[in-house]
C-alpha cells in the first residue's frame, strides 16, 4: 500500500517521508524501493526511517537485510537516484549491514545533495564503514555536514583507521563536516584515535565543531593513545591545523601499558606555533615517561611574546610518570611560564615526590600561575605509601602546612582540594 501510494503520481511534490516508529515491514521498505526506481520521490529532501529495528520493543519492525539492500540498490538503479535528498536517518534500524549498497549509490552520484547521514545503532559492519571510507576517498561526501555513527560497537578498530585514512588522503577531506558522532564505537580506542588525531591536525576537517566523545558530554570517554598514537598526536600538534571551532576533547594513554614516551608531545607543544590546540582540554598521561629536558624546553617556550601554550587545558593527569623532585620543579617553571589559566585539576599521584620537593614546587610557583586550580592531588608517592604508615602521616602533615603557606602567600587562589 505504501509503495502504491508513492508511485501513484499524486505525491510527486512530497518533500518529507517520515516513517519513524512506524513498525515497518520488509514489504513496506521494498515499496519505498520501487517508488525510488520509478522516480516517484524526486522532490524528497528528508527520508526518516529511524527506530524501525528488528526484535522486541514498542516499535518492533520486521525488516530484513534484503529489504534494506533493495532500498539502497534502487537509488543506484534509478537514473537520477534521490537528487534532492538532504537528510537520511536510519538510526535504530538493522540497515547497517546493507550500507555497502548505500555506498555504491554515493559513488554513483545518486545522492549529491546529501547533508546529514544518521546511522546510530544501525548494526554497521566493517564492510559498511569501508564503503563509507571509499565514498570519502572519492569525494562523494564533501557536502555532508553531519555524520552520526555512534553505538556501532561491532565495527573493528582497523575499519575506523581505514575511514580516517580516507579523510586524510582525499585532497579536500570532509570540508563541510560539522558533526561527527563516534560514541560507543571502537573509533575512540588506541589505534583509530591516533589516526583521528592525524586527520584533525591536517586541516581536512576545518568545519568540524562537534566531535563525540568530547570533554563536556562524555568526560569519562576520552580518546585513547598508544605509542603510535602519541607520535601522531605530536605530529598533529606541530602541524597546528586543528578545526578552529572544535569542541573540547580529552586524550589519555592506553590503559595497562607503562613507559610510553610522552616527551614527543611535550616537545611538540613547545615547538609548535600555537602550542596545545585549544580543543584539547584534558590530557591523562598515566604511566607515561617524560624527561626533565622536555619540561625545560616547554618552560622556555613561554617566554617573550609567544603567550601561553597551555591556555585551554583544564585537566592534567601525570600519575605514575616517575616524576621526582627535579622534574616537579621544572613543572612549576612550566606553570609559571604559561600560567595555565584554565587548569582546574592537576593529578600527580604515584610518583617519586618528597615533602621537600613538594615544598620547592610551591615555592617556585608565582601568584599568577594556576589561578583556577581547584584540585591538586599528590598522594601515594613512592616511599610514602601504605595505609596509616608513619611516612604517609608525615607526608599528610606536610601537605597541611603547605595549605596554610599557599593561602598566606596568595598562591593557588582557587584551590579547594589539596591531598
NORUR-V173026 format. One record per residue. PSI is psi in radians with two decimals (NA if undefined). OMEGA is omega in radians with two decimals (999 if undefined). D_FIRST is the distance of its C-alpha to the first C-alpha in whole Angstrom. Layout:
psi={PSI/PSI}
omega={OMEGA/OMEGA}
d_first={D_FIRST/D_FIRST}
//
This chain:
psi={-0.72/-0.85/-0.70/-0.78/-0.72/-0.57/-0.10/-0.35/-0.09/-0.10/0.56/-0.28/0.05/2.18/-0.37/2.16/1.82/1.82/0.49/2.54/0.67/0.18/0.84/2.61/2.93/-0.64/-0.65/-0.74/-0.66/-0.58/-0.71/-0.73/-0.75/-0.65/-0.67/-0.78/-0.63/0.07/0.49/-0.08/0.57/-0.47/-0.12/2.22/-0.32/2.15/1.83/1.90/0.35/2.81/0.77/1.17/2.57/2.73/-2.84/-3.07/2.92/-0.64/0.74/2.34/2.85/1.24/1.97/2.99/-0.51/-0.67/-0.75/-0.71/-0.72/-0.69/-0.81/-0.63/-0.61/-0.53/-0.63/-0.66/-0.61/2.55/-0.48/-0.18/-2.33/1.44/-0.33/0.12/2.18/-0.56/2.24/2.02/1.96/0.43/2.54/0.79/-3.11/0.45/-0.28/-0.65/-0.44/0.03/-0.50/-0.55/-0.50/-0.68/-0.67/-0.68/-0.66/-0.78/-0.50/-0.05/0.45/0.03/0.90/-0.43/0.13/2.24/-0.67/2.23/2.06/2.00/0.53/2.31/0.87/0.09/0.62/2.57/3.00/-0.75/-0.64/-0.81/-0.63/-0.66/-0.63/-0.67/-0.73/-0.66/-0.68/-0.81/-0.58/0.26/0.41/-0.06/0.39/-0.39/-0.08/2.28/-0.31/2.21/1.85/1.92/0.33/2.85/0.78/1.27/-0.33/-0.22/2.22/2.78/-0.66/-0.59/-0.65/-0.66/-0.75/-0.69/-0.81/-0.64/-0.63/-0.69/-0.76/-0.61/-0.42/2.40/-0.65/-0.23/-2.34/1.38/-0.36/-0.12/2.14/-0.46/2.26/1.99/2.02/0.28/2.44/0.51/2.97/0.07/-0.37/-0.01/2.92/2.44/-1.39/-0.68/-0.62/-0.74/-0.68/-0.72/-0.72/-0.82/-0.74/-0.59/-0.08/-0.11/0.23/-0.03/0.78/-0.35/-0.10/2.26/-0.73/1.97/2.16/2.42/2.58/3.07/-0.65/-0.81/-0.51/1.06/-0.36/0.13/1.07/2.86/2.40/2.55/2.23/-2.94/-0.79/-0.59/-0.65/-0.72/-0.73/-0.69/-0.68/-0.79/-0.68/-0.68/-0.72/-0.71/-0.69/0.48/0.69/2.64/2.23/-0.46/0.28/2.46/2.99/2.39/2.84/2.53/2.53/2.70/2.57/2.44/2.59/0.07/2.16/2.65/0.28/2.29/1.99/0.07/-0.60/-0.74/-0.77/-0.74/-0.66/-0.69/-0.71/-0.64/-0.39/2.75/-0.63/-0.08/-2.72/2.24/2.52/-0.39/-0.21/1.86/-0.32/2.26/2.08/1.80/0.60/2.17/-0.01/2.97/2.27/2.50/2.86/-0.61/-0.74/-0.64/-0.67/-0.74/-0.76/-0.68/-0.77/-0.50/-0.19/-0.04/2.70/-2.56/0.09/-0.39/-3.08/2.35/0.10/0.70/-0.38/0.10/2.23/-0.70/2.29/2.07/2.09/0.77/2.51/0.74/0.22/0.65/2.11/-3.01/-0.65/-0.81/-0.63/-0.68/-0.65/-0.62/-0.67/-0.67/-0.66/-0.81/-0.60/-0.69/-0.63/-0.17/-0.79/1.10/-0.31/0.04/2.14/-0.39/2.24/2.02/2.02/0.48/2.67/0.76/-2.67/0.78/2.31/2.89/-0.66/-0.67/-0.65/-0.67/-0.74/-0.61/-0.85/-0.70/-0.63/-0.34/2.44/2.78/-0.41/-0.26/2.47/0.94/-0.37/0.12/2.16/-0.67/2.03/1.95/2.13/0.27/3.03/0.45/2.55/2.27/-0.19/0.18/3.06/2.05/2.19/0.31/2.75/-0.66/-0.69/-0.71/-0.67/-0.72/-0.73/-0.72/-0.64/-0.68/-0.74/-0.71/-0.61/-0.54/-0.82/-0.68/-0.73/-0.77/-0.78/-0.50/0.00/0.48/2.76/1.00/-0.43/0.03/2.20/-0.56/2.07/1.82/NA}
omega={-3.14/-3.13/3.14/-3.12/-3.12/-3.10/-3.05/-3.11/-3.11/-3.07/-3.05/3.08/-3.11/-3.10/-3.11/3.01/-3.11/3.14/3.11/3.12/-3.08/-3.14/-3.12/3.03/3.06/3.12/3.12/3.12/3.10/3.06/3.05/-3.13/3.13/3.11/3.10/-3.12/-3.09/3.09/-3.09/-3.09/-3.06/-3.09/-3.04/3.11/-3.13/3.08/-3.05/-3.14/-3.02/3.10/2.94/-3.05/3.02/3.07/-3.07/3.12/-3.07/-3.04/-3.11/3.10/3.13/-3.11/3.10/-3.11/-3.13/-3.13/3.09/3.10/-3.14/3.12/-3.11/3.10/-3.13/3.12/3.08/-3.09/-3.13/-3.11/-3.11/-3.14/3.07/-2.93/-3.11/-3.11/3.13/-3.10/3.08/-3.09/3.12/-3.13/3.13/3.00/3.06/-3.04/-3.01/-3.12/-3.10/-3.10/3.05/3.10/2.98/3.08/3.11/3.11/3.09/-3.14/-3.14/3.10/-3.09/-3.14/-2.96/-3.09/-3.08/-3.09/-3.10/3.08/-3.14/-3.12/3.13/3.06/-3.09/3.14/3.11/3.10/3.06/-3.12/-3.14/3.12/3.08/3.13/3.06/3.09/3.13/3.09/3.08/-3.06/-3.12/3.00/-3.09/-3.14/-3.09/-3.14/-3.08/-3.14/-3.12/-3.13/-3.06/-3.01/-3.03/3.06/3.01/-2.97/-3.04/3.11/-3.07/-3.09/-3.11/3.12/3.08/3.07/3.11/3.14/-3.13/3.08/3.13/3.10/-3.10/-3.05/3.09/-3.06/-3.11/-3.07/3.03/-2.96/-3.09/-3.01/3.11/-3.11/3.07/-3.05/-3.08/-3.14/3.10/3.06/3.08/3.14/-3.10/-3.13/3.13/-3.07/3.09/-3.11/3.07/3.09/3.11/3.10/3.10/-3.12/-3.12/-3.09/-3.08/-3.11/-3.13/3.13/-2.98/3.13/-3.03/3.13/-3.11/3.05/3.08/0.16/3.08/-2.96/-3.07/-3.08/-3.06/-3.01/-3.13/-3.10/3.11/3.06/-3.09/-3.14/2.94/-3.10/3.11/3.13/3.08/3.11/-3.12/3.09/3.11/3.11/3.14/3.11/3.11/3.14/2.98/-3.11/3.09/3.12/-3.05/-3.10/-3.05/3.09/-3.08/-3.08/3.04/3.07/3.06/3.04/-3.12/-3.10/3.05/3.14/-3.13/2.97/3.07/-3.10/3.10/3.05/3.14/-3.14/3.12/3.13/3.14/3.10/-3.13/-3.02/-3.08/-3.11/-3.03/-3.09/3.12/-3.13/-3.09/-3.11/-3.13/-3.07/-3.05/3.06/3.06/-3.06/-3.14/3.09/3.12/-3.13/3.08/-3.10/3.13/-3.09/-3.11/3.08/3.08/3.13/-3.14/3.11/-3.13/-3.09/-3.14/-3.12/3.11/-3.02/-3.05/3.12/-3.10/3.06/3.13/-2.93/-3.08/-3.12/-3.10/-3.13/3.09/3.11/3.12/-3.12/3.04/3.13/-3.13/3.09/3.09/-3.09/-3.13/3.13/-3.14/3.11/3.08/3.11/3.06/3.10/3.08/-3.12/3.09/-3.10/-3.03/3.08/-3.06/-2.97/-3.10/-3.11/-3.14/-3.10/3.07/-3.08/-3.12/3.14/2.93/3.07/-3.09/-3.04/3.10/3.05/3.13/3.11/3.11/3.09/3.13/3.10/-3.14/3.13/-3.06/-3.13/3.05/3.12/-3.10/-3.08/3.05/-3.06/-3.09/-3.09/-3.13/-3.01/3.07/-3.07/-3.07/-3.07/3.04/-3.11/-3.13/-3.10/-3.13/3.13/-3.14/-3.06/3.07/3.09/-3.14/3.14/3.12/3.13/3.12/3.12/-3.13/3.11/3.14/3.11/-3.14/3.13/3.12/3.08/-3.13/-3.13/3.12/-3.13/-3.07/-3.11/3.10/3.12/3.07/-2.98/-3.11/-3.02/3.09/-3.09/3.11/-3.00/999}
d_first={0/4/6/5/6/9/10/10/14/14/14/16/19/17/19/18/15/16/14/17/18/14/14/12/12/12/9/8/11/11/8/10/13/12/11/15/16/16/17/14/16/19/20/19/22/20/18/18/17/20/21/18/21/21/23/25/24/23/20/19/17/16/16/19/21/19/16/18/20/17/16/20/21/18/20/23/22/21/24/24/22/21/24/24/23/25/24/22/22/21/24/24/21/22/22/25/26/24/26/28/25/24/28/28/26/28/31/29/29/26/26/29/28/27/29/28/27/26/26/28/28/26/28/29/32/35/33/30/33/35/32/32/36/36/34/36/39/38/37/34/34/36/34/33/34/32/32/31/32/33/33/33/36/35/36/40/42/43/39/40/43/41/39/42/44/41/42/45/46/43/46/44/42/39/41/38/37/38/36/36/36/37/38/37/38/41/41/43/46/49/48/45/46/49/47/45/49/50/47/47/51/50/49/45/43/45/43/42/42/40/41/40/42/44/47/46/43/44/47/48/46/48/47/50/52/54/57/55/53/56/57/54/54/58/57/54/56/59/56/56/52/50/48/50/47/46/46/48/48/50/51/53/55/53/54/57/59/62/64/61/63/62/65/63/61/64/65/62/62/66/65/62/63/60/61/58/55/54/51/52/53/54/56/57/59/60/62/63/66/67/71/73/73/70/70/73/71/69/71/73/70/70/73/74/71/68/67/65/63/61/60/57/58/57/57/60/60/63/63/65/66/70/71/75/77/77/74/73/76/74/71/72/74/70/69/72/71/68/67/64/63/60/61/60/60/63/63/66/66/68/70/74/75/78/79/81/78/76/79/80/76/76/79/78/75/75/75/72/70/67/67/64/64/63/63/66/66/69/69/70/72/74/77/76/73/73/73/76/78/81/80/76/78/80/77/76/79/79/76/77/80/78/75/78/79/76/76/80/79/76/74/70/70/67/67/66/66/69/69}
//
